[in-house]
Structure formats: C-alpha cells, structure tokens
Amino acid sequence: EINGIISTLKAYTGVLVLIGGIPQPYAMAGFPMIFNGTRVEGSLIGGCALTQEMLDFCHAHKISPEIEIIHAKDAEAALHKLHDSS
C-alpha cells in the first residue's frame, strides 16, 4: 500500500519518486505528508526502448554530456550556476 511506504519517509526531506505510468490512480493520505513535509514526485522516462533510441540519436549526432565533478561544499554554487545558465 502506498500510504505504508509514504509513512517510512524521513520527515521534511523524504521523497517517493514513482517511475513510469500506473493504470489506476493511488489513493494517498495527504495530511501525513503535509504535517511531515514529505512529498511524492513522478517521472515518465519512456522505458528502455525510448532510452535506447535517445542514446542512438546522441551517438549518431556526436552529442555527449558535460560533466563537472564538484565537492559537496560547492553544491549550492553549482546549482546557482546551472539555474543562471538556463
């Protein structure tokens, strides 16, 4: 049951991420999440076939990720840099 999973989330930082679609909506108790500061998020990643198609496209067009390794102490500055460049 989804509410049982939500109840295990750490207060104020806990996030349950649902990947992909579901055939029927979940019934969730909202007040425990409000009082504990937890949240539920979702992502439609498209599955393995679409992910492979995207990777093939990137390879064919020589598109590669930009990677920057930072120290944890610099995370806030990196997030600001990311936000300011969009």
FENVEN-V607094 format. One record per residue. N is the residue number from 1. RES is the residue in one letter. SS is DSSP state (@ for helix, = for strand, . for the rest). D_FIRST is the distance of its C-alpha to the first C-alpha in Angstrom with 2 decimals. Layout:
N|RES|SS|D_FIRST + N|RES|SS|D_FIRST
//
This chain:
1|E|.|0.00 + 2|I|@|3.79 + 3|N|@|5.62 + 4|G|@|5.53 + 5|I|@|6.82 + 6|I|@|9.03 + 7|S|.|10.38 + 8|T|.|11.81 + 9|L|.|13.83 + 10|K|.|17.53 + 11|A|.|19.04 + 12|Y|.|21.17 + 13|T|.|20.78 + 14|G|.|17.12 + 15|V|=|16.05 + 16|L|=|13.03 + 17|V|=|14.79 + 18|L|=|13.48 + 19|I|=|16.25 + 20|G|.|17.48 + 21|G|.|16.65 + 22|I|.|13.90 + 23|P|.|15.19 + 24|Q|.|13.19 + 25|P|.|12.27 + 26|Y|.|8.92 + 27|A|.|9.23 + 28|M|.|9.34 + 29|A|.|11.19 + 30|G|@|14.34 + 31|F|@|16.41 + 32|P|@|14.68 + 33|M|@|15.05 + 34|I|@|18.58 + 35|F|@|19.66 + 36|N|@|18.41 + 37|G|.|19.66 + 38|T|.|16.64 + 39|R|=|15.93 + 40|V|=|14.08 + 41|E|=|16.52 + 42|G|=|16.92 + 43|S|=|19.62 + 44|L|.|21.14 + 45|I|.|23.11 + 46|G|.|24.49 + 47|G|@|23.87 + 48|C|@|26.44 + 49|A|@|29.21 + 50|L|@|29.41 + 51|T|@|29.21 + 52|Q|@|32.07 + 53|E|@|34.01 + 54|M|@|33.79 + 55|L|@|34.97 + 56|D|@|37.80 + 57|F|@|38.84 + 58|C|@|38.98 + 59|H|@|41.02 + 60|A|@|43.40 + 61|H|.|44.03 + 62|K|.|44.22 + 63|I|.|41.38 + 64|S|.|40.03 + 65|P|.|37.85 + 66|E|.|39.48 + 67|I|.|38.34 + 68|E|.|39.31 + 69|I|.|38.46 + 70|I|.|38.47 + 71|H|.|38.21 + 72|A|@|35.28 + 73|K|@|37.87 + 74|D|@|38.69 + 75|A|@|35.18 + 76|E|@|35.75 + 77|A|@|39.07 + 78|A|@|37.58 + 79|L|@|34.94 + 80|H|@|37.80 + 81|K|@|39.84 + 82|L|@|37.09 + 83|H|@|36.62 + 84|D|@|40.39 + 85|S|.|40.99 + 86|S|.|38.70
//
